Amino acid sequence: MFERYTEKARRVIFFARYEASQFGSETIETEHLLLGLFREDRDLALRFLGPPVSASEVVPPEVREAEERIQSIVKRMESAIAQQDFKEALSCSDEERRERLNLRGLYEKWNVAEPSTFVSVRLESIRKRIEAATERRPKVSTSVDLPLSHESKRVLAYGAEESERLNHKQIGTDHLLLGLLRDEASLAARILREHGLHVSQLREEIARSSPAEVGRTGFRFGRTGGGVRLGPRPEHLAGMSGWLSALQDAGRVLHLARHEAAQRLSPCIETTDLLLALTREKEFSDRFPGAVESVRKHRQPEPGPQREKVSAFELPFSEDCKLAFTFAAQEAAELGQRTGPGHLLLGILRVESCAAAGILRDCGLTEAGIRAKLTPPPPPSSDPEQGRSYV
């Protein structure tokens, strides 16, 4: 049934099933598909739920210049990886990290909201609207198989029709969004119309996009004057852009994992490459001091036949890696956080049979321990009497 679906579209179904279980539903309804869609593809939400250009604030030149510098650094990094110049790619990655920290400071200094902030508010309002319109029952175990409702099956059929109408080979998140809007009587369609989305407008917007890009890549944002501009990612990133979008704050890890795999002339990117890439992230060393050295010590070189060197962009992710990505996104969702390096560690550990999970266990890292590191501490009590001891 899902052979023509892109990886992102398949993960929408996965997240919709998760949402249905959280609402205690016996079937996957259209509103669960809607939540799964925007949980998986925030770039799509940014594209269609973001602030209109006329309503956007005027961005100070200092902020705009910082954003343009980051775009330039990312292009240099992509170019370096395409040319297998991994030393330059790593340098660009570090430079990008510094510039993003600087940009966050500028956002605070000038009180400028990030484009994604507006979208987060919209998505939260959509969730509250669904919670108000549906009955919340006890949660259903994620091990229980939940079927699609008749309305949801109709939405998927509409999505397939839209893909064929636009002469697209695959069914992507764009087509699923169109399918949700076409089932006019559904709760999901009503909510989307309330946020200003209409079938004809959405269909025209998707048709204007490059057929090679629709259904398989996300969109990168940039500012033009005071507004938000969106454009397709470079074509040579098509193989990894879905995961870059899904991992949100861990995109650099994927670049570095490709570097690790290419260095050892591997035919694919394994979980051990992913783990080594994670050790290069500051978040890893800060949260798990001493673990970097231990992980690299446990990672032994793998003997094997000599292979021809291939382009880093030709290296696919192994099935274990893809499973780890899915688990990571689920862990982040349950913690109400953006998917980052810490969640990737959890994702790797949940793929219990993979080599990287064994290394982490040998280093003393456990799912419970990592979750404890990722869970924010409870806010301090406002009760002045609390915490006092009396004898």
C-alpha positions as CSV (number, residue, x, y, z in Angstrom):
1,M,0.0,0.0,0.0
2,F,2.8,2.4,0.8
3,E,5.3,1.4,-1.9
4,R,5.0,4.8,-3.6
5,Y,5.3,6.8,-0.4
6,T,8.4,8.8,0.4
7,E,10.3,8.0,3.6
8,K,8.8,11.2,5.1
9,A,5.3,10.3,4.1
10,R,5.7,6.8,5.6
11,R,6.9,8.4,8.9
12,V,3.7,10.6,8.9
13,I,1.7,7.3,9.2
14,F,4.0,6.2,12.0
15,F,3.5,9.4,13.9
16,A,-0.2,9.4,13.2
17,R,-0.5,6.0,14.7
18,Y,1.4,7.3,17.8
19,E,-0.9,10.3,18.1
20,A,-3.9,8.0,17.9
21,S,-2.6,5.9,20.7
22,Q,-2.0,9.0,22.9
23,F,-5.6,10.1,22.4
24,G,-6.8,6.5,23.2
25,S,-8.4,6.2,19.8
26,E,-9.2,2.7,18.3
27,T,-8.5,4.0,14.8
28,I,-6.2,6.5,13.1
29,E,-8.4,9.5,12.3
30,T,-7.7,12.4,10.0
31,E,-6.8,14.7,12.9
32,H,-4.1,12.2,13.9
33,L,-2.8,12.2,10.3
34,L,-2.7,16.0,10.5
35,L,-0.7,16.0,13.8
36,G,1.6,13.3,12.3
37,L,2.1,15.3,9.2
38,F,3.3,18.5,10.9
39,R,5.3,16.6,13.5
40,E,7.2,14.9,10.7
41,D,7.5,17.8,8.3
42,R,8.0,21.1,10.1
43,D,9.3,22.6,6.9
44,L,5.9,22.0,5.3
45,A,4.3,23.7,8.2
46,L,6.6,26.6,7.9
47,R,5.8,26.9,4.2
48,F,2.0,26.9,4.6
49,L,1.4,28.0,8.2
50,G,4.2,30.6,8.5
51,P,3.6,34.3,8.8
52,P,2.7,36.1,5.5
53,V,5.3,38.5,4.2
54,S,3.1,41.5,4.8
55,A,2.6,40.6,8.4
56,S,6.3,39.9,9.1
57,E,8.3,42.3,11.1
58,V,11.2,44.4,9.7
59,V,14.4,42.4,10.3
60,P,17.4,44.5,11.5
61,P,20.3,44.4,9.0
62,E,22.5,42.9,11.7
63,V,20.1,39.9,11.9
64,R,19.7,39.5,8.2
65,E,23.4,39.6,7.6
66,A,23.9,36.8,10.3
67,E,21.2,34.7,8.6
68,E,22.9,35.2,5.2
69,R,26.3,34.2,6.7
70,I,24.8,30.9,7.9
71,Q,23.2,30.2,4.5
72,S,26.7,30.8,2.9
73,I,28.4,28.6,5.4
74,V,25.9,25.8,4.8
75,K,26.4,26.0,1.1
76,R,30.2,25.8,1.6
77,M,29.8,22.8,3.8
78,E,27.5,21.1,1.3
79,S,30.0,21.8,-1.5
80,A,32.9,20.5,0.6
81,I,31.1,17.2,1.4
82,A,30.2,16.8,-2.3
83,Q,33.9,17.1,-3.1
84,Q,34.8,14.8,-0.2
85,D,36.8,17.6,1.4
86,F,35.8,16.5,4.9
87,K,38.4,18.7,6.7
88,E,36.8,21.7,5.2
89,A,33.3,20.4,5.9
90,L,34.2,19.9,9.6
91,S,35.6,23.4,9.8
92,C,32.3,24.8,8.2
93,S,30.3,22.8,10.7
94,D,32.1,24.4,13.7
95,E,31.7,27.8,12.1
96,E,28.0,27.2,11.5
97,R,27.5,26.2,15.2
98,R,29.2,29.5,16.3
99,E,27.2,31.6,13.9
100,R,23.9,30.0,15.0
101,L,24.7,30.8,18.7
102,N,25.4,34.3,17.6
103,L,22.2,34.5,15.7
104,R,20.1,33.4,18.7
105,G,21.7,36.2,20.7
106,L,20.8,38.7,18.0
107,Y,17.2,37.4,18.0
108,E,17.0,38.1,21.7
109,K,18.8,41.5,21.4
110,W,16.4,42.8,18.7
111,N,13.4,40.9,20.0
112,V,12.9,39.2,16.7
113,A,11.0,35.9,16.6
114,E,12.5,33.0,14.6
115,P,10.3,32.0,11.7
116,S,9.8,28.6,13.3
117,T,8.4,30.3,16.5
118,F,5.3,31.5,14.7
119,V,4.8,28.0,13.3
120,S,5.2,26.4,16.8
121,V,2.4,28.7,18.1
122,R,0.2,27.6,15.2
123,L,0.9,23.9,15.7
124,E,0.1,24.2,19.4
125,S,-3.2,25.9,18.6
126,I,-4.0,23.0,16.2
127,R,-3.3,20.5,18.9
128,K,-5.5,22.3,21.4
129,R,-8.3,22.6,18.8
130,I,-8.2,18.8,18.2
131,E,-8.1,18.1,22.0
132,A,-11.2,20.3,22.4
133,A,-13.1,18.6,19.6
134,T,-12.3,14.9,20.5
135,E,-12.9,12.7,23.5
136,R,-9.6,11.8,25.2
137,R,-9.6,8.2,26.4
138,P,-7.0,6.1,28.2
139,K,-3.8,5.7,26.1
140,V,-3.5,2.7,23.9
141,S,-0.3,0.7,24.0
142,T,2.0,1.4,21.0
143,S,2.2,-2.4,20.5
144,V,-1.4,-2.6,19.5
145,D,-2.1,-2.4,15.8
146,L,-4.5,0.4,15.0
147,P,-6.3,0.5,11.6
148,L,-6.9,3.6,9.5
149,S,-10.4,4.9,9.7
150,H,-12.5,5.1,6.5
151,E,-12.0,8.9,6.4
152,S,-8.2,8.4,6.7
153,K,-8.2,5.8,3.9
154,R,-10.1,8.3,1.8
155,V,-7.4,11.0,2.6
156,L,-4.6,8.6,1.5
157,A,-6.5,7.8,-1.7
158,Y,-6.9,11.6,-2.4
159,G,-3.2,12.1,-1.8
160,A,-2.4,9.4,-4.4
161,E,-4.8,11.1,-6.9
162,E,-3.0,14.5,-6.3
163,S,0.4,12.9,-6.9
164,E,-0.9,11.5,-10.2
165,R,-2.6,14.7,-11.2
166,L,0.8,16.5,-10.8
167,N,2.7,13.8,-12.6
168,H,4.8,13.1,-9.6
169,K,6.3,9.6,-9.2
170,Q,6.0,9.4,-5.4
171,I,3.5,10.4,-2.8
172,G,4.9,12.9,-0.4
173,T,3.8,15.0,2.5
174,D,2.6,17.7,0.1
175,H,0.1,15.3,-1.4
176,L,-1.0,14.1,2.0
177,L,-1.8,17.7,3.0
178,L,-3.8,18.1,-0.2
179,G,-5.6,14.8,0.6
180,L,-6.5,16.1,4.1
181,L,-8.0,19.3,2.6
182,R,-10.0,17.4,0.0
183,D,-11.9,15.4,2.7
184,E,-13.9,18.5,3.4
185,A,-16.2,17.1,6.2
186,S,-13.3,15.9,8.3
187,L,-12.0,17.6,11.4
188,A,-8.5,18.0,9.9
189,A,-9.9,19.8,6.8
190,R,-12.0,22.1,9.0
191,I,-8.9,23.0,11.0
192,L,-6.8,23.6,7.9
193,R,-9.4,25.9,6.4
194,E,-9.5,27.8,9.7
195,H,-5.8,28.5,9.2
196,G,-6.4,29.8,5.7
197,L,-5.5,26.8,3.6
198,H,-7.6,25.9,0.6
199,V,-7.3,23.1,-2.0
200,S,-6.9,25.2,-5.1
201,Q,-4.4,27.6,-3.6
202,L,-2.3,24.7,-2.1
203,R,-2.5,22.7,-5.4
204,E,-1.2,25.7,-7.4
205,E,1.6,26.3,-4.9
206,I,2.8,22.7,-5.1
207,A,2.5,22.6,-8.9
208,R,4.9,25.6,-9.1
209,S,7.5,23.6,-7.2
210,S,10.1,21.6,-9.1
211,P,8.7,18.1,-9.9
212,A,12.0,16.6,-8.9
213,E,11.8,18.2,-5.5
214,V,8.2,17.7,-4.5
215,G,7.5,14.6,-2.4
216,R,11.0,14.0,-1.4
217,T,12.7,17.1,-0.1
218,G,12.0,19.7,2.4
219,F,12.3,23.5,2.2
220,R,14.9,25.8,3.7
221,F,13.8,29.2,4.9
222,G,15.5,32.5,4.4
223,R,14.3,36.1,4.9
224,T,13.7,38.6,2.1
225,G,13.3,42.1,3.5
226,G,10.9,41.7,6.4
227,G,9.3,38.4,5.3
228,V,10.0,34.7,5.0
229,R,11.2,33.2,1.8
230,L,11.2,29.5,1.1
231,G,13.1,27.6,-1.6
232,P,13.9,24.0,-2.4
233,R,17.1,22.4,-1.0
234,P,20.0,21.8,-3.5
235,E,19.3,18.7,-5.6
236,H,22.4,16.9,-4.4
237,L,21.0,16.8,-0.9
238,A,17.8,15.0,-2.0
239,G,19.0,11.7,-0.4
240,M,19.3,13.1,3.1
241,S,17.0,16.2,3.2
242,G,14.1,14.2,4.7
243,W,16.3,13.0,7.6
244,L,17.7,16.6,8.0
245,S,14.2,17.8,8.5
246,A,13.2,15.0,10.8
247,L,16.2,15.4,13.1
248,Q,15.8,19.2,13.4
249,D,18.8,20.1,15.6
250,A,20.9,17.1,14.7
251,G,21.4,17.7,10.9
252,R,25.2,18.2,11.3
253,V,25.4,14.7,12.7
254,L,24.2,13.2,9.4
255,H,26.9,15.2,7.5
256,L,29.6,13.9,9.9
257,A,28.3,10.3,9.8
258,R,28.8,10.4,6.0
259,H,32.3,11.6,6.6
260,E,33.0,8.7,9.0
261,A,31.6,6.1,6.5
262,A,33.5,7.6,3.5
263,Q,36.8,7.5,5.4
264,R,36.6,3.8,5.9
265,L,35.3,3.2,2.3
266,S,32.0,1.7,3.6
267,P,29.2,0.8,1.2
268,C,26.7,2.4,3.6
269,I,26.5,4.5,6.8
270,E,26.2,2.3,9.8
271,T,25.1,3.1,13.4
272,T,28.8,3.1,14.4
273,D,29.5,5.9,12.0
274,L,26.5,7.7,13.4
275,L,27.8,7.2,16.9
276,L,31.3,8.5,16.0
277,A,29.7,11.6,14.5
278,L,27.7,12.1,17.7
279,T,31.0,12.2,19.7
280,R,32.0,15.3,17.7
281,E,29.0,17.2,19.0
282,K,29.5,19.6,21.9
283,E,26.1,18.5,23.4
284,F,27.4,14.9,23.7
285,S,30.7,15.9,25.5
286,D,28.9,18.4,27.7
287,R,26.1,15.9,28.8
288,F,28.3,12.8,28.9
289,P,31.8,13.9,30.0
290,G,34.4,11.2,29.5
291,A,32.1,9.2,27.2
292,V,33.7,10.5,24.0
293,E,37.1,8.9,24.7
294,S,35.4,5.7,25.9
295,V,33.3,5.4,22.8
296,R,36.2,5.9,20.4
297,K,38.3,3.4,22.4
298,H,35.5,0.8,22.0
299,R,35.1,1.5,18.3
300,Q,37.6,-1.0,16.7
301,P,38.6,-0.7,13.0
302,E,36.6,-3.1,10.9
303,P,38.7,-5.4,8.7
304,G,37.3,-6.0,5.3
305,P,37.9,-5.9,1.5
306,Q,39.4,-2.8,-0.1
307,R,36.7,-0.9,-1.9
308,E,36.7,1.9,-4.4
309,K,36.2,5.4,-3.0
310,V,32.7,6.7,-3.6
311,S,31.1,10.1,-3.2
312,A,29.8,10.7,0.3
313,F,26.4,11.5,-1.2
314,E,26.1,8.1,-2.8
315,L,26.3,6.4,0.6
316,P,22.8,5.3,1.9
317,F,21.9,4.9,5.5
318,S,21.6,1.4,6.8
319,E,18.2,0.1,7.9
320,D,19.4,0.2,11.6
321,C,20.3,3.9,11.1
322,K,16.9,4.6,9.7
323,L,15.2,2.8,12.6
324,A,17.4,4.8,15.1
325,F,16.2,8.0,13.4
326,T,12.6,7.0,13.8
327,F,13.1,6.1,17.5
328,A,14.9,9.4,18.1
329,A,12.1,11.4,16.7
330,Q,9.6,9.5,18.8
331,E,11.7,10.0,22.0
332,A,11.9,13.8,21.3
333,A,8.2,13.9,20.7
334,E,7.4,12.2,24.0
335,L,9.7,14.7,25.8
336,G,8.2,17.6,23.9
337,Q,11.6,18.6,22.5
338,R,13.2,19.2,19.1
339,T,15.1,16.1,17.9
340,G,18.8,16.5,18.8
341,P,22.0,14.5,19.4
342,G,20.8,13.2,22.8
343,H,17.7,11.7,21.3
344,L,19.8,10.0,18.6
345,L,21.7,8.2,21.4
346,L,18.3,7.0,22.7
347,G,17.4,5.9,19.2
348,I,20.6,3.9,18.8
349,L,20.1,2.2,22.1
350,R,16.6,1.2,21.2
351,V,18.0,-0.7,18.2
352,E,19.4,-3.2,20.7
353,S,21.1,-5.6,18.2
354,C,23.1,-2.9,16.4
355,A,26.9,-2.5,17.0
356,A,26.6,1.1,18.2
357,A,24.1,0.1,20.9
358,G,26.6,-2.5,22.2
359,I,29.3,0.1,22.4
360,L,27.1,2.4,24.3
361,R,26.1,-0.3,26.8
362,D,29.8,-1.2,27.2
363,C,30.5,2.4,28.0
364,G,27.8,2.3,30.8
365,L,25.2,4.4,28.9
366,T,21.6,3.3,29.4
367,E,18.2,4.6,28.1
368,A,17.2,5.6,31.6
369,G,20.4,7.5,32.2
370,I,20.2,9.4,28.9
371,R,16.5,10.2,29.4
372,A,17.4,11.6,32.8
373,K,20.0,13.9,31.2
374,L,17.5,15.1,28.6
375,T,14.5,15.6,31.0
376,P,14.5,19.3,32.2
377,P,14.5,19.7,36.0
378,P,11.1,20.6,37.6
379,P,10.6,24.4,38.1
380,P,11.4,25.6,41.7
381,S,8.4,25.7,44.0
382,S,6.9,29.1,44.7
383,D,5.9,27.9,48.2
384,P,8.3,29.5,50.7
385,E,7.5,26.9,53.3
386,Q,8.4,24.0,51.0
387,G,11.8,22.5,51.6
388,R,12.1,23.6,55.2
389,S,12.8,21.0,57.8
390,Y,11.4,21.2,61.3
391,V,12.8,19.4,64.3
